[in-house]
Structure formats: structure tokens, C-alpha cells
């Protein structure tokens, strides 16, 4: 997590322009302290190689527990071979040996700080195509959280029909350790509508199909992300998800969204304070309304959970959210 200037300006520098947002993570300590909701801090290479940020992370994790996970921004994680595409280079075309090398260097940085490699991961900009997903178990990742159901970005991976609850991807390391996907929690407002919308989009010209699926996210999708969704939608998404058999909520935001002026959504201190109050109210409502067990991302892969196989949810899937027809490197 760092101040993603490229996220909003269209520039993708190799050197971090500022990491003052990391100190804002201390404002989240109320989640484990008051509500028993542990933090999974997904950090990128600039943070993991910045001594002041590491001291802050060491203090937060020491006081609250939680987990340090990995977050890859390819444009600021070495190596930097010459590639014929502009930044950010998507994992649909990035050579797999380059993606693997970046993941290995990112894991080395985690190992140096934490004493062990990360076991949880999220890809920057949600740009995880299935060919890159196959690499994750090879570098020690057991839980990925790069899939955003019902979200379609032009040129991005096909995650639209992914389930909202965790599932086993069909991908595993050479030692047999499988990869669990823990998607961000997004559900349709009206059950049964994503399939027909997706099928119609596939029949339309590509631009029209992307517009259709993009509008679905904006008008017919409920979610628990506190930046993307109003508080009422977060509660309605939770109620709908539980009513439809859902068992896990994956709640996320960027640390830059707690730093005034680092995100267009939060231009000043008042807006970031209101944002944190929104998160606190939602956490209190969760605790009051349900019997909630807080967990880190990696803990979701524990034996006490019984998540389904992705291929059992949607057989013969060829989209990017699962490895239904796994490559040799992705055997179970």
C-alpha cells in the first residue's frame, strides 16, 4: 500500500513519490481492538524497501497481530526488462518469466522484513489473468484476493461471473498446496441477472459489451467496499450475501484513501474522517447484526472452512477467475 499517484494521474513511476499514507494505517487499529477484525496489510515493493514504513508496519502488527501480505505493482517492482507495451503492462501479455521474477523479488522483500514470505496476495489494479494466477502457488501464495466479481474494465481480466465467496481455484504448487481465491464481496442486486447480462455482452461488439457490463457494476451491483459503495449498499450487500448462503465478507480499501488529497474521493481531512466513521459504523453494525468471526486472508485457507471448487460452481469455465482446465504447473 502506498500513495498511488499513477492510479489517478496516468503516470507510473518506478520510484515511490511519497509514502506518508503508511502512517495513516494506525487509524485502523480500532478494527482488531474494538471489533475483533484483524488486518491483512497488502504491501508493495516501495513500502517493503522503505525503512520508515517498515518501522510503522512493525509497530502496527506488533500491537494488533494481523498479517502482512504482498501487493504487486509491476511498474515499480524490479526487474525492469524492456517490453513493447506502455505501463501498466497487463499480465495478459507480460512474459511469465518477468511476472515470476517480480513476484520472487517482492517475496524476498517480505521475507527480509517478516522472516517468511507472504502467503496472501492481491494484484495491482485487479489485473490478474489466469496465466499469471498459475504462477502464484509457485512463489508461496496460498490465498489470492485479486478477483472482483461483477466488475468489468476494458482490456482487463474476465472476472465478471466469479462467485462472491472464496473457492479453490484448481491451481496448486508442486508440493500440492492449493490456491484459494477470496474475491472482494460483490453481489447482484437481483439474483440471476449476471449470467444473462454476460451472455448478451458476449454477443455484442466488444465495445458495446464492455459498456453493458460496466453499467451493471454501477447500477445492479451491491458490495461492501466503503469507497465504491454507500453505507446503505454495504449493509444491503451483506444481508443479500448471507441470505443467499454467503459465508465470508472481504472488505478492502487503499491506505491512500485515508490520506487527505491522495485520492479524488477524499480531498481533505474532513472527508477522510467521515470515511473512517463510515467504516466504524459498518463494523459495529456487523457485530450487532451477526455472529462474526474476524480472519486474515491466509487464515481463510484453514481446514475449518469447507470452500467449494471453482469448477464445481461453473464447469468448463475459461474465464480468468479460475483454473478449470489447469495447466501442468497448476495441478491439484
Secondary structure as UniProt FT lines:
FT   HELIX           5..9
FT   HELIX           20..28
FT   HELIX           29..35
FT   STRAND          40..43
FT   HELIX           45..48
FT   HELIX           51..64
FT   STRAND          67..72
FT   HELIX           74..76
FT   TURN            91..93
FT   HELIX           96..114
FT   STRAND          120..123
FT   HELIX           124..126
FT   HELIX           130..136
FT   HELIX           137..139
FT   STRAND          143..144
FT   TURN            149..150
FT   TURN            154..155
FT   TURN            160..161
FT   STRAND          167..172
FT   TURN            174..175
FT   STRAND          178..181
FT   STRAND          186..188
FT   TURN            191..192
FT   HELIX           193..203
FT   HELIX           206..219
FT   STRAND          221..223
FT   TURN            226..228
FT   HELIX           231..243
FT   TURN            244..245
FT   HELIX           255..258
FT   TURN            260..261
FT   TURN            264..265
FT   HELIX           269..289
FT   HELIX           298..301
FT   TURN            303..304
FT   STRAND          308..309
FT   HELIX           310..313
FT   TURN            315..316
FT   TURN            320..321
FT   TURN            324..325
FT   HELIX           328..330
//
